[in-house]
Amino acid sequence: MQLNTIRFKFTLNYQTISGSTGLRIESKNWDFKRARAKPSFKHASQYNTALSAIDEEIKSVLVDLQLKNNLSKEEFYLAYRSDKEKLSLGMSIFTFTNYYMIPNKRKEGKSEETIKSYKNSLARLRQYCFFRKMDEHSLTLERIMDYSFYLDYLGYLNLECGFMLNYQGSLIKHLKTTINHAKDLGIHSKNLSKKYKKPSETIEPLILEKSELAALETCEGLSSIESAARDWFLISCKTGLRISDFLDLNKANINLERNIISLRTDKNSNKIIEIPISNSIHKVLERNGGGLPQKMLDQKFNLNIKKVCQKAKINSKVIIERKIKGKIQSKEVFKYLKISAHCGRRTFATHAFLDGLLDLPELMLITGHSDLKTLMLYIKVDNKKAAIKMQANMDKLNW
Protein backbone atom coordinates (compact mmCIF):
# COMPACT_ATOMS: atom_id res chain seq x y z
CA MET A 1 0.00 0.00 0.00
CA GLN A 2 1.59 3.26 -1.21
CA LEU A 3 0.50 6.27 0.85
CA ASN A 4 1.04 9.73 -0.60
CA THR A 5 1.30 12.93 1.40
CA ILE A 6 -1.52 15.44 0.82
CA ARG A 7 0.07 18.84 0.29
CA PHE A 8 -1.34 22.34 -0.11
CA LYS A 9 -0.04 24.72 -2.76
CA PHE A 10 -0.92 28.29 -3.78
CA THR A 11 0.68 31.45 -5.12
CA LEU A 12 1.27 34.55 -3.01
CA ASN A 13 2.79 37.69 -4.52
CA TYR A 14 4.18 35.63 -7.41
CA GLN A 15 5.80 33.17 -4.99
CA THR A 16 4.75 29.52 -4.70
CA ILE A 17 3.88 28.40 -1.19
CA SER A 18 3.50 24.71 -0.45
CA GLY A 19 3.57 22.40 2.52
CA SER A 20 2.36 19.17 4.02
CA THR A 21 -1.08 18.86 5.56
CA GLY A 22 0.23 15.98 7.68
CA LEU A 23 -2.32 13.64 6.05
CA ARG A 24 -1.50 10.70 3.76
CA ILE A 25 -3.77 8.76 1.42
CA GLU A 26 -3.67 6.18 -1.38
CA SER A 27 -4.01 7.63 -4.89
CA LYS A 28 -7.07 5.44 -5.62
CA ASN A 29 -8.92 7.16 -2.76
CA TRP A 30 -8.13 10.70 -3.90
CA ASP A 31 -10.28 12.92 -6.14
CA PHE A 32 -7.68 15.04 -7.94
CA LYS A 33 -10.29 17.38 -9.45
CA ARG A 34 -12.00 18.22 -6.14
CA ALA A 35 -8.78 17.91 -4.07
CA ARG A 36 -10.63 15.82 -1.52
CA ALA A 37 -10.93 12.18 -0.52
CA LYS A 38 -13.39 10.21 -2.64
CA PRO A 39 -16.79 9.54 -1.00
CA SER A 40 -16.18 5.80 -1.48
CA PHE A 41 -13.15 5.99 0.84
CA LYS A 42 -13.90 4.54 4.28
CA HIS A 43 -12.48 7.54 6.15
CA ALA A 44 -13.52 10.22 3.62
CA SER A 45 -15.54 12.21 6.15
CA GLN A 46 -12.67 12.51 8.65
CA TYR A 47 -10.16 13.37 5.94
CA ASN A 48 -12.32 15.98 4.23
CA THR A 49 -13.27 17.62 7.53
CA ALA A 50 -9.59 17.92 8.44
CA LEU A 51 -8.74 19.31 4.98
CA SER A 52 -11.51 21.90 5.22
CA ALA A 53 -10.18 22.95 8.63
CA ILE A 54 -6.70 23.34 7.13
CA ASP A 55 -8.20 25.46 4.31
CA GLU A 56 -9.84 27.74 6.83
CA GLU A 57 -6.67 27.93 8.92
CA ILE A 58 -4.60 28.99 5.91
CA LYS A 59 -7.18 31.63 4.91
CA SER A 60 -7.27 32.95 8.48
CA VAL A 61 -3.48 33.29 8.58
CA LEU A 62 -3.46 35.12 5.23
CA VAL A 63 -6.17 37.55 6.37
CA ASP A 64 -4.29 38.29 9.61
CA LEU A 65 -1.06 38.92 7.73
CA GLN A 66 -2.84 41.17 5.23
CA LEU A 67 -4.35 43.25 8.04
CA LYS A 68 -0.86 43.61 9.52
CA ASN A 69 0.48 44.57 6.08
CA ASN A 70 2.95 41.72 6.46
CA LEU A 71 1.91 39.43 3.63
CA SER A 72 4.99 37.48 2.56
CA LYS A 73 6.05 33.88 2.04
CA GLU A 74 8.42 33.93 5.03
CA GLU A 75 5.84 35.43 7.40
CA PHE A 76 3.22 32.91 6.28
CA TYR A 77 5.46 29.97 7.20
CA LEU A 78 6.20 31.58 10.55
CA ALA A 79 2.54 32.23 11.32
CA TYR A 80 1.00 29.03 9.99
CA ARG A 81 0.42 26.48 12.79
CA SER A 82 2.35 28.71 15.19
CA ASP A 83 0.04 28.58 18.21
CA LYS A 84 1.54 26.87 21.25
CA GLU A 85 -1.22 24.23 21.46
CA LYS A 86 -0.03 22.70 18.20
CA LEU A 87 3.63 22.95 19.06
CA SER A 88 4.50 19.84 21.03
CA LEU A 89 7.07 17.09 21.34
CA GLY A 90 4.62 14.95 19.36
CA MET A 91 5.23 17.05 16.24
CA SER A 92 7.34 15.29 13.60
CA ILE A 93 10.91 16.47 13.05
CA PHE A 94 9.99 17.11 9.40
CA THR A 95 7.07 19.43 10.20
CA PHE A 96 9.00 21.29 12.88
CA THR A 97 12.10 21.79 10.71
CA ASN A 98 10.12 22.95 7.64
CA TYR A 99 7.72 25.28 9.48
CA TYR A 100 9.83 26.55 12.34
CA MET A 101 13.54 25.74 12.08
CA ILE A 102 14.19 26.74 8.45
CA PRO A 103 12.07 29.94 8.58
CA ASN A 104 13.92 30.90 11.76
CA LYS A 105 17.30 30.39 10.05
CA ARG A 106 16.14 32.59 7.16
CA LYS A 107 15.01 35.24 9.63
CA GLU A 108 18.49 35.12 11.20
CA GLY A 109 19.92 35.87 7.76
CA LYS A 110 21.56 32.48 7.24
CA SER A 111 22.75 31.65 3.72
CA GLU A 112 20.86 29.41 1.31
CA GLU A 113 23.74 26.94 1.68
CA THR A 114 22.90 26.64 5.40
CA ILE A 115 19.20 26.22 4.59
CA LYS A 116 20.07 23.52 2.09
CA SER A 117 22.18 21.67 4.67
CA TYR A 118 19.10 21.40 6.93
CA LYS A 119 17.03 20.11 4.01
CA ASN A 120 19.74 17.53 3.28
CA SER A 121 19.62 16.45 6.94
CA LEU A 122 15.88 15.86 6.53
CA ALA A 123 16.57 13.80 3.42
CA ARG A 124 18.91 11.56 5.47
CA LEU A 125 16.20 11.14 8.10
CA ARG A 126 13.67 10.17 5.41
CA GLN A 127 16.09 7.53 4.14
CA TYR A 128 16.50 6.29 7.72
CA CYS A 129 12.70 6.03 8.10
CA PHE A 130 12.48 4.10 4.82
CA PHE A 131 15.28 1.74 5.93
CA ARG A 132 13.61 1.16 9.32
CA LYS A 133 10.16 0.90 7.66
CA MET A 134 8.91 3.74 9.87
CA ASP A 135 6.15 6.22 9.15
CA GLU A 136 7.80 9.65 8.89
CA HIS A 137 5.17 11.12 11.22
CA SER A 138 6.31 8.77 13.99
CA LEU A 139 9.76 10.37 14.00
CA THR A 140 8.76 13.06 16.48
CA LEU A 141 10.82 15.60 18.40
CA GLU A 142 10.41 13.41 21.47
CA ARG A 143 11.74 10.38 19.59
CA ILE A 144 14.70 12.38 18.25
CA MET A 145 15.62 13.38 21.81
CA ASP A 146 15.76 9.75 22.97
CA TYR A 147 19.34 8.50 23.37
CA SER A 148 18.35 5.11 21.92
CA PHE A 149 17.41 6.89 18.67
CA TYR A 150 20.79 8.65 18.70
CA LEU A 151 22.62 5.31 18.94
CA ASP A 152 20.46 3.65 16.27
CA TYR A 153 20.78 6.59 13.86
CA LEU A 154 24.56 6.71 14.24
CA GLY A 155 24.68 2.96 13.62
CA TYR A 156 22.66 3.44 10.43
CA LEU A 157 24.86 6.32 9.20
CA ASN A 158 28.02 4.33 9.93
CA LEU A 159 27.19 0.73 9.03
CA GLU A 160 24.53 1.14 6.35
CA CYS A 161 25.67 4.37 4.71
CA GLY A 162 29.41 4.28 5.40
CA PHE A 163 29.61 8.03 6.03
CA MET A 164 32.70 9.63 7.53
CA LEU A 165 32.43 10.51 11.22
CA ASN A 166 32.74 14.23 10.51
CA TYR A 167 29.73 14.10 8.19
CA GLN A 168 27.80 12.08 10.76
CA GLY A 169 28.73 14.81 13.24
CA SER A 170 27.24 17.53 11.03
CA LEU A 171 23.93 15.62 10.88
CA ILE A 172 23.86 15.19 14.67
CA LYS A 173 24.71 18.89 15.10
CA HIS A 174 21.62 19.80 13.07
CA LEU A 175 19.45 17.58 15.27
CA LYS A 176 20.83 19.15 18.45
CA THR A 177 20.30 22.67 17.07
CA THR A 178 16.72 21.78 16.15
CA ILE A 179 16.02 20.32 19.60
CA ASN A 180 17.47 23.45 21.25
CA HIS A 181 15.29 25.67 19.07
CA ALA A 182 12.23 23.68 20.21
CA LYS A 183 13.35 24.38 23.78
CA ASP A 184 13.64 28.09 23.00
CA LEU A 185 10.04 28.05 21.75
CA GLY A 186 8.90 26.58 25.07
CA ILE A 187 7.95 23.19 23.66
CA HIS A 188 10.07 21.42 26.27
CA SER A 189 12.47 22.13 29.10
CA LYS A 190 14.50 18.92 28.92
CA ASN A 191 18.26 18.61 28.56
CA LEU A 192 19.78 16.11 26.17
CA SER A 193 21.92 13.31 27.53
CA LYS A 194 25.58 14.34 27.81
CA LYS A 195 26.31 11.28 25.67
CA TYR A 196 24.33 12.84 22.78
CA LYS A 197 27.54 14.16 21.24
CA LYS A 198 28.59 15.14 17.78
CA PRO A 199 31.10 12.49 16.59
CA SER A 200 34.24 13.74 14.87
CA GLU A 201 37.68 12.60 13.86
CA THR A 202 40.90 14.19 12.66
CA ILE A 203 42.45 12.66 9.59
CA GLU A 204 45.06 13.85 7.15
CA PRO A 205 43.43 14.71 3.82
CA LEU A 206 43.27 11.28 2.17
CA ILE A 207 44.33 11.13 -1.46
CA LEU A 208 45.16 8.30 -3.82
CA GLU A 209 48.70 8.22 -5.14
CA LYS A 210 49.13 7.81 -8.89
CA SER A 211 50.14 4.17 -8.45
CA GLU A 212 46.93 3.57 -6.48
CA LEU A 213 44.87 5.23 -9.20
CA ALA A 214 46.50 2.95 -11.75
CA ALA A 215 45.67 -0.09 -9.59
CA LEU A 216 42.09 1.12 -9.36
CA GLU A 217 41.77 1.51 -13.14
CA THR A 218 43.05 -2.01 -13.84
CA CYS A 219 41.29 -3.75 -10.94
CA GLU A 220 39.40 -6.86 -12.05
CA GLY A 221 36.76 -9.14 -10.56
CA LEU A 222 34.35 -6.32 -9.76
CA SER A 223 30.57 -6.66 -9.62
CA SER A 224 28.52 -4.32 -11.84
CA ILE A 225 27.80 -1.89 -8.99
CA GLU A 226 31.44 -1.99 -7.84
CA SER A 227 32.58 -1.26 -11.38
CA ALA A 228 30.17 1.70 -11.55
CA ALA A 229 31.44 3.02 -8.18
CA ARG A 230 35.05 2.70 -9.43
CA ASP A 231 34.25 4.60 -12.63
CA TRP A 232 32.40 7.41 -10.81
CA PHE A 233 35.33 7.72 -8.40
CA LEU A 234 37.79 8.00 -11.28
CA ILE A 235 35.63 10.77 -12.79
CA SER A 236 35.85 12.61 -9.45
CA CYS A 237 39.64 12.10 -9.28
CA LYS A 238 40.03 13.58 -12.77
CA THR A 239 37.56 16.46 -12.42
CA GLY A 240 37.47 17.43 -8.73
CA LEU A 241 33.66 17.33 -8.69
CA ARG A 242 31.65 16.82 -5.49
CA ILE A 243 29.58 13.65 -5.16
CA SER A 244 26.36 15.66 -5.55
CA ASP A 245 27.70 16.87 -8.90
CA PHE A 246 29.41 13.84 -10.43
CA LEU A 247 26.54 11.46 -9.59
CA ASP A 248 24.20 13.96 -11.25
CA LEU A 249 26.10 14.09 -14.55
CA ASN A 250 24.31 13.03 -17.73
CA LYS A 251 25.07 12.94 -21.47
CA ALA A 252 24.01 16.58 -21.85
CA ASN A 253 26.97 17.63 -19.68
CA ILE A 254 29.51 15.92 -21.96
CA ASN A 255 30.66 17.60 -25.18
CA LEU A 256 32.98 15.23 -27.01
CA GLU A 257 33.51 17.67 -29.89
CA ARG A 258 34.96 20.27 -27.52
CA ASN A 259 36.30 17.54 -25.21
CA ILE A 260 34.83 19.14 -22.08
CA ILE A 261 32.41 18.48 -19.25
CA SER A 262 30.19 21.51 -18.69
CA LEU A 263 27.83 21.92 -15.72
CA ARG A 264 26.40 24.16 -13.03
CA THR A 265 27.61 22.77 -9.74
CA ASP A 266 25.37 22.04 -6.78
CA LYS A 267 26.87 24.79 -4.59
CA ASN A 268 27.48 27.39 -7.34
CA SER A 269 24.47 27.01 -9.62
CA ASN A 270 24.92 30.57 -10.92
CA LYS A 271 28.27 29.65 -12.55
CA ILE A 272 29.01 27.23 -15.39
CA ILE A 273 32.18 25.21 -14.85
CA GLU A 274 34.02 23.62 -17.78
CA ILE A 275 36.48 20.76 -17.21
CA PRO A 276 38.54 19.05 -19.95
CA ILE A 277 37.89 15.33 -20.48
CA SER A 278 41.06 13.36 -19.72
CA ASN A 279 42.11 10.06 -21.29
CA SER A 280 41.08 8.30 -18.08
CA ILE A 281 37.53 9.63 -18.41
CA HIS A 282 37.43 8.61 -22.08
CA LYS A 283 38.28 5.06 -20.94
CA VAL A 284 35.42 5.22 -18.41
CA LEU A 285 33.02 6.25 -21.18
CA GLU A 286 34.27 3.43 -23.42
CA ARG A 287 33.79 0.88 -20.60
CA ASN A 288 30.19 2.04 -20.30
CA GLY A 289 29.26 1.84 -23.98
CA GLY A 290 29.99 5.50 -24.69
CA GLY A 291 27.94 6.73 -21.74
CA LEU A 292 28.25 7.26 -18.02
CA PRO A 293 28.21 4.56 -15.31
CA GLN A 294 24.94 3.46 -13.72
CA LYS A 295 23.44 5.86 -11.17
CA MET A 296 23.44 5.01 -7.46
CA LEU A 297 22.68 6.63 -4.11
CA ASP A 298 25.68 8.28 -2.46
CA GLN A 299 25.65 5.87 0.49
CA LYS A 300 25.79 2.93 -1.95
CA PHE A 301 28.70 4.65 -3.64
CA ASN A 302 30.64 5.12 -0.40
CA LEU A 303 30.11 1.49 0.60
CA ASN A 304 31.15 0.06 -2.76
CA ILE A 305 34.19 2.25 -3.36
CA LYS A 306 35.67 0.84 -0.15
CA LYS A 307 35.15 -2.70 -1.49
CA VAL A 308 36.79 -1.73 -4.79
CA CYS A 309 39.81 -0.16 -3.08
CA GLN A 310 40.22 -3.28 -0.94
CA LYS A 311 40.21 -5.45 -4.08
CA ALA A 312 42.73 -3.07 -5.68
CA LYS A 313 44.97 -3.67 -2.64
CA ILE A 314 44.95 -0.05 -1.49
CA ASN A 315 45.73 -1.29 2.00
CA SER A 316 48.42 0.98 3.44
CA LYS A 317 47.78 2.26 6.97
CA VAL A 318 46.47 5.72 7.92
CA ILE A 319 46.18 7.25 11.37
CA ILE A 320 42.79 8.36 12.67
CA GLU A 321 42.55 10.64 15.70
CA ARG A 322 39.36 10.73 17.77
CA LYS A 323 38.44 12.78 20.81
CA ILE A 324 36.93 10.46 23.41
CA LYS A 325 36.03 11.81 26.86
CA GLY A 326 38.21 14.85 26.26
CA LYS A 327 41.30 12.85 25.27
CA ILE A 328 42.78 12.43 21.81
CA GLN A 329 43.13 8.77 20.86
CA SER A 330 44.95 7.60 17.74
CA LYS A 331 44.24 4.48 15.76
CA GLU A 332 45.77 2.90 12.66
CA VAL A 333 43.32 1.61 10.04
CA PHE A 334 43.58 0.30 6.48
CA LYS A 335 43.37 3.14 3.99
CA TYR A 336 40.56 1.57 1.95
CA LEU A 337 38.26 1.75 5.00
CA LYS A 338 38.44 5.55 4.92
CA ILE A 339 38.11 6.09 1.18
CA SER A 340 34.95 8.05 0.35
CA ALA A 341 33.64 10.32 -2.38
CA HIS A 342 35.50 13.34 -1.01
CA CYS A 343 38.85 11.57 -1.48
CA GLY A 344 38.40 11.86 -5.24
CA ARG A 345 38.05 15.62 -4.99
CA ARG A 346 41.12 15.86 -2.74
CA THR A 347 43.10 13.60 -5.06
CA PHE A 348 42.36 15.87 -8.02
CA ALA A 349 43.23 19.07 -6.14
CA THR A 350 46.52 17.68 -4.81
CA HIS A 351 47.84 16.22 -8.07
CA ALA A 352 46.66 19.17 -10.19
CA PHE A 353 48.58 21.51 -7.87
CA LEU A 354 51.75 19.42 -7.40
CA ASP A 355 52.04 18.60 -11.11
CA GLY A 356 51.82 22.29 -11.96
CA LEU A 357 48.66 21.64 -13.99
CA LEU A 358 46.88 24.54 -12.29
CA ASP A 359 47.90 27.33 -9.97
CA LEU A 360 45.75 28.02 -6.91
CA PRO A 361 43.43 30.69 -8.45
CA GLU A 362 42.78 28.43 -11.46
CA LEU A 363 42.24 25.43 -9.19
CA MET A 364 39.64 27.42 -7.23
CA LEU A 365 37.73 28.04 -10.48
CA ILE A 366 37.67 24.35 -11.41
CA THR A 367 36.78 23.03 -7.95
CA GLY A 368 34.29 25.82 -7.29
CA HIS A 369 35.87 26.87 -3.98
CA SER A 370 35.11 30.45 -2.97
CA ASP A 371 38.12 30.93 -0.70
CA LEU A 372 41.72 29.76 -0.61
CA LYS A 373 41.60 28.60 3.02
CA THR A 374 38.98 25.95 2.23
CA LEU A 375 40.84 24.81 -0.89
CA MET A 376 44.06 24.30 1.07
CA LEU A 377 42.26 21.78 3.31
CA TYR A 378 41.92 19.60 0.21
CA ILE A 379 45.54 19.67 -0.85
CA LYS A 380 47.94 17.23 0.81
CA VAL A 381 51.46 18.61 0.47
CA ASP A 382 54.38 17.52 2.65
CA ASN A 383 57.91 18.96 2.67
CA LYS A 384 59.27 16.26 0.35
CA LYS A 385 56.60 16.85 -2.29
CA ALA A 386 57.06 20.63 -2.04
CA ALA A 387 60.82 20.23 -2.60
CA ILE A 388 60.27 17.98 -5.64
CA LYS A 389 57.90 20.52 -7.18
CA MET A 390 60.36 23.34 -6.52
CA GLN A 391 63.22 21.33 -8.10
CA ALA A 392 61.13 20.69 -11.21
CA ASN A 393 60.47 24.39 -11.59
CA MET A 394 63.91 25.78 -10.68
CA ASP A 395 64.29 27.51 -14.04
CA LYS A 396 61.33 29.71 -13.14
CA LEU A 397 63.31 31.14 -10.21
CA ASN A 398 65.72 32.90 -12.62
CA TRP A 399 63.64 36.06 -12.72
Long-range contacts (C-beta under 8 A, 24 or more apart in sequence): 1-26, 2-26, 2-27, 4-30, 6-30, 6-51, 8-54, 8-58, 10-58, 12-62, 12-71, 12-72, 12-73, 12-76, 13-71, 13-72, 13-73, 15-73, 17-73, 17-76, 17-77, 19-77, 19-80, 19-98, 19-99, 20-94, 20-95, 20-98, 21-50, 21-51, 21-54, 22-92, 22-95, 22-137, 23-47, 23-50, 23-51, 24-137, 57-81, 74-103, 74-106, 74-107, 77-102, 77-103, 78-103, 78-104, 78-107, 84-186, 87-182, 87-185, 87-186, 87-187, 88-141, 88-187, 89-140, 89-141, 89-142, 89-145, 89-182, 89-187, 89-188, 90-140, 90-141, 90-142, 91-140, 91-141, 91-187, 92-136, 92-137, 92-138, 92-139, 92-140, 92-141, 93-122, 93-125, 93-139, 93-140, 93-141, 93-143, 93-144, 93-175, 93-178, 94-122, 94-125, 94-126, 94-136, 94-137, 94-139, 96-141, 96-178, 96-182, 97-121, 97-122, 97-178, 98-122, 100-181, 100-182, 100-185, 101-177, 101-178, 101-181, 104-181, 113-267, 117-170, 117-174, 118-174, 121-170, 121-171, 121-174, 121-175, 124-157, 124-171, 127-297, 127-299, 128-153, 128-156, 131-156, 131-160, 132-156, 141-178, 141-179, 141-182, 141-187, 141-188, 144-175, 144-178, 144-179, 145-179, 145-188, 145-190, 145-192, 147-193, 147-195, 147-196, 150-193, 150-195, 150-196, 154-199, 160-299, 161-299, 161-302, 161-303, 162-299, 162-302, 162-303, 162-306, 162-340, 163-299, 163-302, 163-340, 164-201, 164-338, 164-340, 164-342, 165-199, 165-200, 165-201, 165-322, 166-199, 166-200, 166-201, 168-199, 169-198, 169-199, 169-200, 170-198, 172-196, 172-197, 172-198, 172-199, 173-198, 200-322, 200-323, 201-320, 201-321, 201-322, 202-320, 202-321, 202-322, 202-328, 203-318, 203-319, 203-320, 203-321, 203-338, 204-318, 204-319, 204-380, 205-346, 205-350, 205-377, 205-378, 205-379, 205-380, 206-318, 206-335, 206-338, 206-339, 206-343, 206-346, 206-380, 207-343, 207-346, 207-347, 207-350, 207-351, 207-380, 208-237, 208-314, 208-339, 208-343, 208-347, 210-351, 212-312, 212-314, 213-237, 213-347, 215-312, 215-313, 215-314, 216-308, 216-309, 216-312, 216-314, 217-280, 217-283, 219-308, 219-311, 219-312, 221-311, 222-308, 222-311, 224-294, 225-294, 225-296, 225-300, 225-304, 226-304, 226-307, 226-308, 226-311, 227-287, 227-293, 228-293, 228-294, 228-296, 228-304, 229-293, 229-296, 229-300, 229-301, 229-304, 229-305, 229-307, 229-308, 230-305, 230-308, 231-284, 231-287, 231-288, 231-293, 232-293, 232-296, 232-301, 233-301, 233-305, 233-308, 233-341, 233-343, 233-344, 234-280, 234-281, 234-284, 234-344, 235-281, 235-284, 235-344, 236-341, 236-344, 236-345, 236-347, 236-348, 237-280, 237-344, 237-347, 237-348, 238-278, 238-280, 238-281, 238-348, 239-275, 239-281, 239-348, 239-366, 240-275, 240-344, 240-345, 240-348, 240-349, 240-352, 240-363, 240-366, 240-367, 241-265, 241-275, 241-344, 241-345, 242-266, 242-267, 242-341, 242-342, 242-345, 242-368, 243-298, 243-301, 243-341, 243-342, 244-298, 246-344, 247-295, 247-296, 247-298, 247-301, 249-292, 250-292, 251-291, 251-292, 254-285, 254-292, 265-368, 267-368, 268-368, 268-370, 271-368, 273-365, 273-366, 273-368, 275-366, 298-341, 301-341, 302-340, 302-341, 305-339, 305-340, 305-341, 306-336, 306-337, 306-339, 306-340, 309-335, 309-336, 309-339, 310-334, 310-336, 312-336, 314-339, 345-378, 346-378, 346-379, 346-380, 349-375, 349-378, 349-379, 350-378, 350-379, 350-380, 350-381, 353-379, 353-381, 354-381, 354-385, 354-388, 354-389, 356-389, 356-392, 356-393
